[in-house]
């Protein structure tokens, strides 16, 4: 009897242990399956994210570049000052291998401590084939070399621009429209080109004279890109560059359009503004040539541009009811003084072997229809290259005006520039 009881107890104990183990095992198996399913789900999500990222990386890419600089100027006619701080971020966005969006913003401080923001350019470019890219938007003028390729502070060998190649000079600055750019082989040579159609320039005029003898003169050709076309006539132009052998490039440029007066003042830009009622159309023509030659540590550059404003189809009339009280001139002019804006420069830069120093010499000149604005500029410079894209410049700049009424001015300029 005792034996049977012992066997019964053993059976009951075995059953109780089995009853405890089996659910635990089943539970453990279920947990393992759940964990395995979760891992599989996570792996699928990771695979999907990796595939999506791979697709995006394949189709799209983003790149940010730009430049910044700090300047110090000590003119002989004024106080020395840190006169400019500038940063110009450049953004490139590529989609596959056939589209690129590019834009540059320029931020700089002003004399009174404010900040100026300007859109230098913004365009969408379609690469049609290996030789042609179509761009649309605001772009740097392809006329000549300096404006489109050399004006960034870390590329420009001197601190300032050559005479006539900045705002108010002879060289076009920017344009809004369409352009085709590219390059192609030409026998044993290489060639590059850019042609465009855009809204074109406008003109700023001023009433000059006194004592009943007045005339209206074109003061400035305004070539900063605009999104309006007051005369409804488009501008056409471009540049062709030839590279006959490595190290040498020769370019020719031309542009043609009509231009109309959109701003006028009495007695120059500082005089009271005059409201224009009607204005004629004036011929606008630009021709230019440039070259670049590099040999070992020596680089030579030169450029010439001539902008001509021809006779207009009619005169200019001001709002007679809205003329300033201190304006003594007539409200209508049948004839407008036009003329030519011409600028050129020659530049040599020599990198001293086995050093980081570079010597720069540049001479330039601007000629306009207004004798008081004509001047020549000579620059002697010594640069130190911390790296190919980090440069410190020391310039001695001599500006000599043609008019005896304008004082010549010598300026010491220092700049630290960085391209990133």
Secondary structure, 3 states (H helix, E strand, C coil): CHHHHHHHHHHHHHHHHHHHHHHHHHHHHHHHHHHHHHHHHHHHHHHHHHHHHHHHHHHEEEEEEEEEEEEEEEECCCCCEEEEEEEEEEEEEEECCCEEEEEEEEEEECCCCCEEEEEEEEEEEEECCCCCEEEEEEEECCCCCHHHHHCCCCCCCCCCCCCCCCCCCCCCCEEEEEEEEEEEEECCEEEEEEEEEECCCEEEEEEEEECCEEEEEEEEEECCCCCCCCCCCCEEEEEEEEECCCCEEEEEEEEEEEEEEEEEEECCCCCCEECEEECCEEEEEEEEEEEEEEECCEEEEEEEEEEEEEEECCCEEECHHHCCCCCCCCCEECCEECEEEEEEEEEEEEECCCCCEEEEEEEEEEECCCHHHCEEEEEEEEEEEEECCEEEEEEEEEEEECCCCCCCEEEEEEEEEEEC
